[in-house]
Amino acid sequence: LGRSRGTDFFRIGDQLTDEERDYWNRARHFVEDEVLPVINDHWERADFPRDLVRRLGELGLVGDGIEGYGCPPMSPIATGLIHLELHRGDGSLGTFLGVQAGLAMQSIAMLGSEEQKQRWLPRMARVEALGAFALTEPTHGSDSVALETTARREGDTWVIDGTKKWIGNGTVADVVVVWARDVGDGQVKGFLVSRDDPGYDARRIDGKGSLRSVWQAEITLTGVRVAESDRLPGAESFKDTARVLAGTRNAVAWGALGHATAAYDIAVGYCSERTQFGKPLVSFQIVQDKLVKMLAEVCSMQLYCLRLGRLIEDGQLTDTIAALAKMNNTRKAREVIAIARDLLGGNGILLDFHVMRHMADMEALHTYEGTETIQTLIVGRDITGVGAFV
Ligand code: FAD
């Protein structure tokens, strides 16, 4: 998988349908022709590449497998391959897709009314409208289930108060899925808020050393009024929020594979050309050992991803499988990238060689959508029957 057919040792490419291969190629060509030549500059300036984001819509890559509503028809594997390729190019772009399609669009598709789906999904698939997903709060990250943002019903209107942190697209989104606790029945519900709504105030989080070309926000909601028709009718409790998150963890597993594939490719290329002690680096046994370790991890991540995709297709994704895959692939990707960084020597810390950007971006994937530790504890609870984190 990835740019180099040199990582497809288990012939995963043979398992793909023509349609999946087509999505893969489209995403790969976009990354190679349009993203890689310009992305370091965006990253360095912490600039959100609006043109590239719009191209995702034009190329029909946004929809996350949602059926109908103007979303391009794609299997879970095709969706995963798009995430792989975007992250192989740039973590910010991949993260944008995760927020737009995996979190915001899927919340509406899975939990929204027919009118909400018709209104938002076609425009979001074309990236004419941007989405955000506001769950995390300054004091509730891993325990977002304990969120404190409140929703109070007044006739046909809800009044929302609270603060959110780390919300991707929060300063630019046309529709923000805000999760708040109904003061009436105590349950967590979802609301479609516009960034133009009075009382919605978003401040961009600056100074990031990771995912610099996609923006997150800290949001204050002060008496924001939302019509009952803008409440997600299918979101009855936090369990429904968690259903959206289980799907997106799959995308993070694919994204991590993209970062690892990029790092491996760069390391093989670099070590073939770089000469020390009169020989190319690839001719030293320890260098070969490092490259092979990287390849072995990349291959195991591919196998996880392939099975994830087919299990989703069969409706058999569980929270445990999603957590195991996210945990495994993000952990392996960090290891692979660290070896690549080492093999590039001093050049490994230069933006021009890309590995440092992948390393920095992987740190965010390690944490978002539930940290490695929380994923581990979700799996631990399943295999032992003992919950060790709540
Ligand atoms: P904390 O929960 O404070 O965790 C700190 C440390 O404590 C971690 O190592 C964690 O593993 C550990 N820890 C916590 N609880 C336990 C425990 N019980 N046992 C052992 N260790 C524990 N959120 C959104 O809602 N929407 C978004 O679009 C979004 N985008 C994001 C983008 C980026 C770049 C980042 C960094 C975050 C984003 N998030 C978003 C938030 C993200 O999901 C949270 O950062 C994540 O869930 C972790 O929460 P936290 O940062 O508050 O860390």
Boltz pocket constraint, residues with backbone or C-beta under 6 A from the ligand:
constraints:
  - pocket:
      binder: B
      contacts: [[A, 99], [A, 133], [A, 134], [A, 135], [A, 136], [A, 137], [A, 138], [A, 140], [A, 141], [A, 142], [A, 143], [A, 165], [A, 166], [A, 167], [A, 168], [A, 169], [A, 210], [A, 211], [A, 216], [A, 364], [A, 367], [A, 368], [A, 369], [A, 370], [A, 371], [A, 372], [A, 373], [A, 374], [A, 388], [A, 389], [A, 390]]
      max_distance: 6.0
